[in-house]
Amino acid sequence: MSQDLFRLDNKVALVTGGAQGLGRMIAEGLLRVGATVAITSRKADICEKAAEEMTALGRCVPLPADLSTPEAAVELAARFRETLGACHILVNNAGKTWGGAIDSFPDKAWPSVMSVNVQTPFTLVRELLPELSAAGTPDDPARIINIGSVAGVKTEKLQAYSYAASKAAIHMLTRDLAGDLAARNITVNAVIPGYFPTKMTAHMREEDAVDPTLLSHIPVKRLGRPEDIAGTVIFLCSRGGGYVTGTLLPVDGGLVGCG
Ligand SMILES: NC(=O)c1ccc[n+]([C@@H]2O[C@H](COP(=O)([O-])OP(=O)(O)OC[C@H]3O[C@@H](n4cnc5c(N)ncnc54)[C@H](OP(=O)(O)O)[C@@H]3O)[C@@H](O)[C@H]2O)c1
């Protein structure tokens, strides 16, 4: 058995939305265990600054991209290929939400959310299939991780209608892709975060104090931490996680499992 079950030396990863929030936690985790990591952000300066900061941990490459359209995903895959060549790990993390009362929930909240959360992850998978297939072996497959949400599994009363539907869609897409890509030595899993303190959940905190009603709703009574999400993604990307595919893995302090 390998001594380094959870090391990722010589692996190349793409983490969309890796400049901030959960994507940054994941990118830093992958860098710490030896991977080369490319990150995206919509703003070039933010992307470059984040990559520069993370270079202290390993090789981090900024690839600015607005993933609102499938065309942008095709273009990002081309730039990634040109810059890094190989792709062992794809983490589809970039995500968009929209909250609003049902009576006035706008139609425009559907295509934009579905595009960033479901369609462009699919397009990135399709475009990077040659690299992922080339990187994977029966003993050490290539890995695709889609970041889903508890909102796509259980009713969280967030009034984020298109978001919850998009996350349920990426969960199902994960299972479909896992079945289709197993023979190409690529595993596909979804990580299902509960509540983490990022920009997306900023409205649930006031000056860093978390809404006590939210905390009382989480079985372990705390928000997620960087090591919670990074550790799970590292496991799924490592030798230790090579036999896991088609799973939807909650990292949520018990919201799904204990519900
Ligand atoms: N925080 C939570 O509690 C929680 C819970 C469940 C699931 N999630 C999921 O975790 C993922 C990361 O969210 P987060 O919590 O880290 O929120 P966040 O801080 O708001 O980050 C959202 C990320 O998505 C990127 N993004 C948004 N729209 C984009 C677009 N059109 N093109 C390219 N990138 C885009 C952002 O990149 P920029 O740098 O360009 O802004 C940013 O990196 C999402 O898929 C989200 O649904 C989060």
PDBQT file of the ligand as one rigid body, heavy atoms in Angstrom, charges set to zero:
ROOT
HETATM    1  N1  LIG A 301     -20.913  28.849   1.388  1.00  0.00    +0.000 N 
HETATM    2  C1  LIG A 301     -21.756  27.871   1.583  1.00  0.00    +0.000 C 
HETATM    3  O1  LIG A 301     -22.247  27.704   2.697  1.00  0.00    +0.000 OA
HETATM    4  C2  LIG A 301     -22.135  26.934   0.456  1.00  0.00    +0.000 A 
HETATM    5  C3  LIG A 301     -23.066  25.943   0.734  1.00  0.00    +0.000 A 
HETATM    6  C4  LIG A 301     -23.413  25.044  -0.256  1.00  0.00    +0.000 A 
HETATM    7  C5  LIG A 301     -22.818  25.131  -1.499  1.00  0.00    +0.000 A 
HETATM    8  N2  LIG A 301     -21.922  26.118  -1.765  1.00  0.00    +0.000 N 
HETATM    9  C6  LIG A 301     -21.328  26.144  -3.101  1.00  0.00    +0.000 C 
HETATM   10  O2  LIG A 301     -19.942  26.356  -3.010  1.00  0.00    +0.000 OA
HETATM   11  C7  LIG A 301     -19.474  26.973  -4.211  1.00  0.00    +0.000 C 
HETATM   12  C8  LIG A 301     -18.628  28.183  -3.853  1.00  0.00    +0.000 C 
HETATM   13  O3  LIG A 301     -19.462  29.155  -3.223  1.00  0.00    +0.000 OA
HETATM   14  P1  LIG A 301     -18.944  30.065  -2.013  1.00  0.00    +0.000 P 
HETATM   15  O4  LIG A 301     -19.726  29.733  -0.831  1.00  0.00    +0.000 OA
HETATM   16  O5  LIG A 301     -17.471  30.033  -1.961  1.00  0.00    +0.000 OA
HETATM   17  O6  LIG A 301     -19.469  31.496  -2.466  1.00  0.00    +0.000 OA
HETATM   18  P2  LIG A 301     -18.710  32.779  -3.004  1.00  0.00    +0.000 P 
HETATM   19  O7  LIG A 301     -17.666  33.190  -2.046  1.00  0.00    +0.000 OA
HETATM   20  O8  LIG A 301     -19.794  33.730  -3.362  1.00  0.00    +0.000 OA
HETATM   21  O9  LIG A 301     -17.993  32.224  -4.288  1.00  0.00    +0.000 OA
HETATM   22  C9  LIG A 301     -18.635  31.972  -5.481  1.00  0.00    +0.000 C 
HETATM   23  C10 LIG A 301     -17.555  31.568  -6.440  1.00  0.00    +0.000 C 
HETATM   24  O10 LIG A 301     -18.116  31.327  -7.722  1.00  0.00    +0.000 OA
HETATM   25  C11 LIG A 301     -17.442  32.139  -8.671  1.00  0.00    +0.000 C 
HETATM   26  N3  LIG A 301     -18.398  32.597  -9.690  1.00  0.00    +0.000 N 
HETATM   27  C12 LIG A 301     -19.631  33.077  -9.502  1.00  0.00    +0.000 A 
HETATM   28  N4  LIG A 301     -20.175  33.414 -10.694  1.00  0.00    +0.000 NA
HETATM   29  C13 LIG A 301     -19.260  33.135 -11.638  1.00  0.00    +0.000 A 
HETATM   30  C14 LIG A 301     -19.218  33.241 -13.039  1.00  0.00    +0.000 A 
HETATM   31  N5  LIG A 301     -20.228  33.735 -13.747  1.00  0.00    +0.000 N 
HETATM   32  N6  LIG A 301     -18.097  32.862 -13.675  1.00  0.00    +0.000 NA
HETATM   33  C15 LIG A 301     -17.049  32.385 -12.989  1.00  0.00    +0.000 A 
HETATM   34  N7  LIG A 301     -17.016  32.243 -11.648  1.00  0.00    +0.000 NA
HETATM   35  C16 LIG A 301     -18.115  32.616 -10.993  1.00  0.00    +0.000 A 
HETATM   36  C17 LIG A 301     -16.876  33.301  -7.898  1.00  0.00    +0.000 C 
HETATM   37  O11 LIG A 301     -15.761  33.815  -8.587  1.00  0.00    +0.000 OA
HETATM   38  P3  LIG A 301     -15.358  35.393  -8.585  1.00  0.00    +0.000 P 
HETATM   39  O12 LIG A 301     -13.997  35.412  -7.972  1.00  0.00    +0.000 OA
HETATM   40  O13 LIG A 301     -15.374  35.794 -10.007  1.00  0.00    +0.000 OA
HETATM   41  O14 LIG A 301     -16.371  36.128  -7.766  1.00  0.00    +0.000 OA
HETATM   42  C18 LIG A 301     -16.513  32.660  -6.585  1.00  0.00    +0.000 C 
HETATM   43  O15 LIG A 301     -15.244  32.062  -6.632  1.00  0.00    +0.000 OA
HETATM   44  C19 LIG A 301     -20.718  27.300  -5.026  1.00  0.00    +0.000 C 
HETATM   45  O16 LIG A 301     -20.926  26.312  -6.005  1.00  0.00    +0.000 OA
HETATM   46  C20 LIG A 301     -21.818  27.263  -3.992  1.00  0.00    +0.000 C 
HETATM   47  O17 LIG A 301     -23.071  26.989  -4.558  1.00  0.00    +0.000 OA
HETATM   48  C21 LIG A 301     -21.563  27.025  -0.807  1.00  0.00    +0.000 A 
ENDROOT
TORSDOF 0
